Amino acid sequence: THPSPLGMDSVCFLVSTNPGQPLQPIAKVASGGELSRISLAIQVITAQKVDTPSLIFDEVDVGISGPTAAVVGKMLRKLGESTQVMCVTHLPQVAGCGHQQMFVAKHTKGGQTETQMRALDEEQRVAELARLLGGSQITDSTLANAKELLIAA
């Protein structure tokens, strides 16, 4: 092997993304969401050994359902006990696990996109989680479910 601008070694991570599947190169078989979740798992494991002041995850929960989202949310919450974690999510199971929650909105004004972000207090969190759960229909049930998500975190 001859040195290249990237060094002497070539590393290929092998994964099995589904039970019963053989190990294959991660670059060929993992979706963007799977790559995010693999990254999250590695960060959770290494956070106990390496001091990382901040981690940012952009939609780490893409392509997952409620039960898996709850696990991802709990992993992020645990990671947030030792480092600052920012996570963009659209899933209430993940958002409800946060120590804090921000609301981000984009608006187009005069041909320019503006992004606004604001911290949510407890009441606003419940309302936002209910909106994520029920869409435009916020009911007593979605509000109760939102409160349960916060209690379960």
C-alpha positions as CSV (number, residue, x, y, z in Angstrom):
1,T,0.0,0.0,0.0
2,H,1.2,3.4,-0.9
3,P,0.5,6.6,1.0
4,S,-2.3,8.8,-0.4
5,P,-3.4,12.3,0.6
6,L,-5.8,10.5,3.0
7,G,-3.1,8.5,4.7
8,M,-1.9,4.8,4.6
9,D,-5.1,3.2,5.8
10,S,-8.4,2.6,4.3
11,V,-11.3,1.9,6.8
12,C,-14.6,0.4,5.9
13,F,-17.3,0.1,8.6
14,L,-19.5,-2.9,8.1
15,V,-23.1,-3.0,9.5
16,S,-26.2,-5.1,9.4
17,T,-29.1,-2.8,9.4
18,N,-31.7,-5.6,9.6
19,P,-31.8,-8.9,11.4
20,G,-30.6,-11.8,9.3
21,Q,-28.7,-9.5,6.8
22,P,-25.0,-10.0,6.4
23,L,-22.5,-7.3,7.3
24,Q,-22.1,-4.8,4.4
25,P,-20.3,-1.5,4.0
26,I,-22.1,1.2,5.8
27,A,-21.8,3.6,2.9
28,K,-23.8,1.2,0.7
29,V,-26.6,0.1,3.0
30,A,-27.3,2.7,5.6
31,S,-29.9,5.4,4.9
32,G,-29.5,9.0,6.2
33,G,-31.6,8.2,9.2
34,E,-29.7,5.0,10.0
35,L,-26.4,6.9,9.7
36,S,-27.8,9.5,12.2
37,R,-28.9,6.8,14.6
38,I,-25.5,5.0,14.4
39,S,-23.8,8.3,15.0
40,L,-26.1,8.8,18.0
41,A,-25.3,5.4,19.4
42,I,-21.6,6.1,19.0
43,Q,-21.9,9.5,20.7
44,V,-23.8,8.0,23.7
45,I,-21.1,5.4,24.2
46,T,-18.2,7.7,23.8
47,A,-19.7,10.6,25.8
48,Q,-18.7,8.7,29.0
49,K,-15.0,8.8,27.9
50,V,-14.5,11.9,25.8
51,D,-15.4,15.5,26.8
52,T,-17.6,16.9,24.0
53,P,-19.1,20.3,24.9
54,S,-21.9,20.3,22.3
55,L,-23.6,17.9,19.9
56,I,-26.1,18.8,17.2
57,F,-28.4,16.3,15.6
58,D,-30.6,17.2,12.7
59,E,-33.7,15.0,12.5
60,V,-31.9,12.0,14.0
61,D,-35.4,10.4,14.1
62,V,-36.1,10.3,10.4
63,G,-37.9,7.2,9.3
64,I,-38.7,5.8,12.8
65,S,-42.0,5.2,14.6
66,G,-43.2,5.9,18.1
67,P,-41.6,3.2,20.1
68,T,-38.2,3.6,18.5
69,A,-38.6,7.4,18.7
70,A,-39.1,7.1,22.5
71,V,-35.8,5.1,22.7
72,V,-34.0,7.7,20.6
73,G,-35.4,10.5,22.8
74,K,-34.3,8.7,26.0
75,M,-30.8,8.2,24.5
76,L,-30.6,11.9,23.7
77,R,-31.8,12.9,27.2
78,K,-29.1,10.6,28.7
79,L,-26.5,12.2,26.5
80,G,-27.8,15.6,27.5
81,E,-26.9,14.8,31.2
82,S,-23.2,15.1,30.3
83,T,-23.0,17.5,27.3
84,Q,-25.1,20.1,25.6
85,V,-27.4,18.4,23.0
86,M,-29.4,20.2,20.3
87,C,-31.8,18.1,18.3
88,V,-34.1,19.1,15.5
89,T,-37.1,16.8,15.6
90,H,-40.7,16.6,14.4
91,L,-41.6,13.7,16.7
92,P,-43.3,14.3,20.0
93,Q,-41.7,11.2,21.6
94,V,-38.2,12.8,21.0
95,A,-39.2,16.4,21.8
96,G,-40.8,15.3,25.0
97,C,-37.6,13.8,26.3
98,G,-35.6,17.1,26.1
99,H,-34.5,18.9,29.2
100,Q,-35.7,22.1,27.4
101,Q,-37.6,22.7,24.2
102,M,-37.4,25.4,21.6
103,F,-39.9,26.2,18.9
104,V,-38.4,27.0,15.5
105,A,-40.4,28.7,12.7
106,K,-39.4,29.8,9.2
107,H,-41.1,32.7,7.5
108,T,-40.5,34.2,4.0
109,K,-40.5,38.0,4.1
110,G,-39.7,40.1,1.0
111,G,-38.1,37.1,-0.8
112,Q,-35.9,36.3,2.2
113,T,-36.3,33.4,4.6
114,E,-36.2,34.3,8.3
115,T,-35.9,31.7,11.1
116,Q,-37.2,32.5,14.5
117,M,-36.5,30.4,17.6
118,R,-38.0,30.8,21.1
119,A,-37.8,28.8,24.3
120,L,-41.0,27.2,25.5
121,D,-42.2,27.2,29.1
122,E,-44.0,24.2,30.5
123,E,-47.4,25.2,29.3
124,Q,-46.2,26.0,25.8
125,R,-44.3,22.7,25.7
126,V,-47.5,20.8,26.4
127,A,-49.3,22.8,23.7
128,E,-46.5,22.2,21.2
129,L,-46.3,18.5,22.0
130,A,-50.1,18.2,21.6
131,R,-49.8,20.0,18.2
132,L,-47.1,17.5,17.1
133,L,-49.4,14.6,18.3
134,G,-52.6,15.8,16.8
135,G,-51.8,18.3,14.1
136,S,-54.4,21.0,13.8
137,Q,-56.8,19.2,16.2
138,I,-55.6,19.9,19.7
139,T,-58.0,18.0,22.0
140,D,-58.1,17.1,25.7
141,S,-56.7,13.7,24.7
142,T,-53.7,15.2,22.9
143,L,-53.0,17.6,25.7
144,A,-53.2,14.7,28.2
145,N,-50.9,12.6,26.0
146,A,-48.4,15.5,25.8
147,K,-48.4,15.8,29.6
148,E,-47.8,12.0,29.8
149,L,-44.8,12.3,27.4
150,L,-43.2,14.9,29.7
151,I,-43.8,12.9,32.8
152,A,-42.4,9.8,31.2
153,A,-39.2,11.6,30.3
